[in-house]
Amino acid sequence: MAAKGAKRRRHRQATRRRARQRVAKPVGPTSWTGCLLSLLWAGIRPRTDLVLENLVLRHQLMVQRRSIKRPRLTDRDRLFWLVLARVFPRWRECLAIAKPDTVLRWHRKGWRAYWRWKSRSSRIGRPPIGWKLARLIRRMSLENPLWGPVRIASELRLLGHEVGESTVARYMARHRLPGHGQGWMTFLRNHMPVTAACDFFVVPTVTFRNLFVFIVLSHDRRVIRHVAVTAHPTAEWTARQIVEAFLGGEEPRLLPRDNDSIYGEDFTRQVKAMAIEELRTPFRSPWCNPFAERVIGTVRRECTDHLLVFGELHLRRALREYVGRYYNSARPHMSLDGNSPIPRTRDETPADDVIAMPVLGGLHHVYRRAA
C-alpha cells in the first residue's frame, strides 16, 4: 500500500510539472538569431500580416500575464529594453512584461554600475597616515586641551604635514571635561608660585584621644609653611594659624581647601583680610587638593605612624623636628628633580667622608660632607 501511494504521488508531481512547462513555454524564437531573422522577415511581409501577428502576440501576452505573476528576466533582456528605450519612442506602449518605471530603474542601476567600474581603484578611501603622525596628533591634543582640529591641522601644515581637519579630529584625544577646559592639575601648575593649600588630619594618642594637626603647604617648592596641633579646633584658632604661616608677608593669592565645618566665618574673614582667594574643592573629592593630601600621607608614613603620642606637646615637638630638620631642608622629592623643598647645593666632587645626623632619634638621617 505504501508503494502504491508513493507511485501515485510521483505521478501527480510529474503531471503538475508538465502542466507548468506547457504554460511557461515561450512562443516564437527564443534566441537572438531567431529574433533578427524575424525582424528581417517582417520588413518584407505585408502590413496586414504584421497587424494580425501583433494582435495574436498581444493576446498571448495577456494570457501569459494571467498565468505567471512575475516573469523571470535576464541581464540580456534588460539590456534589450534599455537599448530599445533609446531608439524607439513608443516603447512604453509595447511594454507588457514590466512597468516603465522598472526599465528606468534598470537604467539608473546600470549608470551606477558603469561609473563604479570606471572609477574603480585598488585603494579605497583616504590614504592612511603613519603611526608617527597619528601619535603626534594625539600628543598635541593632550598637551594643548584648548586646541581644536583646525588649530592642530594648521600647526601640522607649518611642520610640513598635509592632514585634513576630519583626520585630525579622528586621532585627537577625547578630553573628559566638556568644552576641552583645563583640569585641576593644569590650574594648579599655572598658579603654583602663588598658591598654598591647607588641611587637617587626625593623630590618636596613647589614651585614644584624637589630636588635630593643621598643616599649610606651599605649592611652589612643596615647603611646609606651618604645622600646628590642637585637641579642639575652631574657626578662630584656624584663622590664627593662617596668620602665623605667613608672618613674613609672603601671602599666597589662592588657597585651596575642603568644605570642613572647621573653616567658619572667622577663617573666611581673616583670609579675605589677607587678600587671599579661597578655592573650595567639590564635596568628597580629595583629589582636587592633591598636594595637601599627599603631604599628609608622607607625614603619616614617615613620622606619626612610628610614634606613640602622649599629648599635644609631644606631637608638636616631633612634627616641628621632622618638618624643620628633615622634610623641608633634607628630604629629596621626585617632583623637584631629586632636591629638597629648600634647595640643597650639589657637590661637584664625590664626598669621601660623610657625616650622618639623626632625626627623631634615628628614624631618619641627614647626611653632610665631613669638614
N, C-alpha and C positions, 0 to 999 in steps of 0.2 A: 504493500500500500504506500509506503514512504517513497519507493522508487517511482511509482506511477504519479504521485503528487509532484515530485521534483521534475519529472518529464513534462507535466502539464505547465509548470511554471516557466521552464525553459522555452516551451513552445509559445506561450503568451509573450514573453520578453522578446523573442525573435520577431513575432508579428508586429509588436509595437515599434521595434527598431526599423523594420521595413516601411512601416507607415510614415515614420518621421523622415526617412530618407526620401520617400516619394513627395512629401510636402515640401521639403527643403531643396529638392532637386532644381538646379538652375536651368533656365530656359535660354536657348541660344548659345552662341560661342562664349567660352569662358576664358580663353587665352587672349593675350594681346594681339597675336597674329590674326586670330579669328575676328577680333573687333576691327582691325584695319581692313581686312578683306570685306567685311560687311559695310564699312564706310565707303570703300571704292565701288561696291555693287550698288549702294544707294544713290551714287552720283549719276548712274546711267539708267536707273529704273524709273518708270512713270510715277508722277506725283500721286496719283490715286492709290497705287500700291503702298507708297510710303505713308500716306494718311491712315490707311486701313491697318498697316502693320503697327503704327504708333498707337492706334486705338486698342489693338489687341494687347500690345505690351503694357499699356497703362492699366487695362483691366486685370491682367495677370499680376501686376504690382499691387493693385488694390487687394486682390485675393491673398497674396503672399503677406501683406501687412496685417491682414486679419488673422493669419495663421501663425506668423512669427512676430513676437513682440519687439525684439531688437535684433536686427541682423548684425552679423559679425563683419567688420571691415578691416582690411589690412592697410599697411602703410602705402601700398601701391594705389589702393582705392582712394585714399585721402589725397595723395599726390595728383591723381587724375582730376579730382574735383577742384583742387586748388588751381591747376593749370586751366581747367575749363572756366572757372570763375573769372579769369583774366581775359579770355578770348571770346567768351560767349555772354553777351549782355543779359539774355533771358534765362540764365542758368537757374535762377530761383524758381521759375515756373516749372521746370522739368525735374527738379529735385524731389524725390519721393521717399528715399530710404533714410533721410536725415533732415534736420532742420537747417535753415540758412545760418542761424547763429552758431551751429556746430561747426560748419565749414569755416566761419570767421574765427572761431576759437582754435581750429587747427592751424589757421594761418598765423595767429599770434604765437602759438606754441612753436611752430616752425621758425618764426622770426627769432624767438629767444634762443632756440637750439642753434641756429645759424651763427648768431653773434657770440654765443658761448664757445662755439668751436673756433670762431675767428679770433677771439681774444684769449684763447687758452694759453697757459703759461705753466712752466714747471714749478714756479714759486708762487704760492697763493698768499695773499695778504701783504702786510707791510714787511719790509726787510727787518730781520731781527737785529737787536743791538747787542753788543758784547756784555759779558758779565761785569767787566770793569766799569763800563759806563753806567750800567744799572746800579752798581754799588755806589758810584759817585753821586747819582741822583738821590739815592736813599740817604747818603751821608749829608748832602746839602740840606735835605728836608729836615733831618734830625738836628743839625747844627743851627738851622735858621727856621724855627717854627712859624715865624711870621711871613715867610716867603711862600708864594703860590706857584702854580705851574708856569705862568708867564714869566715870572722873575727868574726861576731856575732855568727855563729854556733860554732866556736872554743871556744869563751868565754862562751857560754851556756853549752858546754860539760864540761868545767872546773867547772861549777857550778852544775853539776850533771844532766843536761837535754840533752838527746839524740834527737836532732832535725836535719833533713836533710836541706841541703842548699836551696833547692827549697821551702821548707816550710817556712824557714826564709825569703826568698825573697817575699813570698806571703803576709806576715804580716808586712813587713817593711813599714815605712812611705815614701811617694813619695816626694822627695825634688824638689823644684821649679827650682833651678839652675842646669844647665847641668853639669855632672861630680861630683855632690854632693860637690861642693865647698862651702867655707864659705860665709856667708852673711855679710852685713854691720854691723849688730849688733854684730856678733861674732868677726869681725875685731876690732870694737871699744872696746869691752870688753878686748880683748887681749892687746890693746895699750892704755888703759885709763890713766895709770900713766904718759905717755909721750905724751899725745895728748891734744890739745886745739882746740877750734872752735871759729870762729868769724862770725858776720853777722850784717846787717843793718836793722833797722826798722824806720818807719816814724811816727812822732807825730805832729798833727796840732796845731797851736797856736790860740789865740783868734782872731787875724786878718786874719785867714785862710792861714797863711804861713806854709810851711812844714819844719820841723826840722828833720834832720837825726841823729839817735842815733847809734853809733858804740859800740858793746859790744863784749868782749873777755871772753870766759868761759873755765875753766879748767875741763877736763872730770873726773879727779881722784875723787875729792870731790864736784864737781859742784860749785866750787868757781868762782865768777865773778871777774876776774883779773883786768878788766879795763872797764870803760864806759865813752864815750865822745860824745859831741853834737856839731853839726855844721849845718849851713844852706847851705853850698856849699862844699860838699865832693869832694875831689880829690884823685888821687893815692898817691901824695906826702904827703897829710895830713894823709891818712890811714896808710902809712908806718911809720910816726912818732908815731902814736898811738900804733902800734905793739911794737915799741922800748920802749914806756912808760909802756906798760903792763908787760914787763919782765925786769925791771931795776935791779932786784936782781940776775940776772944770772941764772934763772930757765927756760930757754927757752925750749919749747917742741920740740919733734922730728918730730911730724906730726901736720898739721894744715888743717883740712877740711874747705872748703869754697865753695860758689856757683860761678857761672860764670858771676857775675855782672861786668859791664864795669868800675865800680869804682876801682876795683883791676887792676891797669895798670902795666906798666913796672917798675915804681918806687917801687911799693909794692912788686912785684916779686923779684926785685934785692935786696931789703932790707931783705926779708925773706931768700933768699939764703945766704946772708952775715951772717945771724944769725944761719946758718946750720939747717934750718927748711925746711922740705919737705911739699910742698903743695899737698893737695888731692882735686881735683876739682870734685864736685858732678855732676851727669848727669843733662842735661837740664830738667827743670820743674820737679825736683824730690826733693822736700824739705825734704822728709822722710829720705834721705841719710845724712842729717845733723840734726838728731833728737834732740840732746841736746840743740843746739843753738835755734832751733825753739821753743822748749818747754820753755826755759827760757825767750824768748821774749814774749810768751803768758802769762807767770807768771807775768812779769813786767807790761804788759798792764793791766791785770785783777786786780793787787794789787796796782798799782801806777798811771800810766799815764791816765787810763780811769776815774780816780776820780779827775783829776786836770784840771783847766783852765790855760793853759800855756801862759805866757805873753811874753816870749822870751827865748833866749839861756841860759842866766844866771839863770833864774828861773828854767828851766827844768834841767840844770846841777846840781844845788844845791839840787833839790828834788831827783834826781836819786842817787846822792852820799850819801844822808842821808838814802835813802831806802836800798841801797846796803851795805853801811858801818855799819849802826846801826841795821839793821833788817835781810836782806836776808843772808848775809854771816855768821853772828855771832849769830843769834837767831832763824831763821825760820827753823822748822822741815821739813825733807824730807823723804818721804816713802822709797826711794831707799837707804837711808843712815841709815836705822833702826830707823827712828824717830829722828835722831840727825841733827844738823845744819852742813853746809859745813865746818866751823871752829868748831871742836867738842867742845861741852859743857860737863862739868863734871856732872855726875849724882849724886844727893844727896842720900845717903844711908838711911837717916831717913826722914819721911814726914815733910814738912815745915808747921809750924803753922801760920806764918805770912809772907805774900808775898807782895812785892812792885811792882807796875806797872809803867813802864817808857814809856810815849807816844812817838811814832814815826810818823812824818809827821802830827803833830797837832792832834794826837789821831786816825789817820786812822789805825794804828797798835800799839801794845803794846809789850814791852819786860818785862818779869817777872823775878824777882830775890828774893832770900830769904832775909828776913829782918835781919839786924845785931842784 
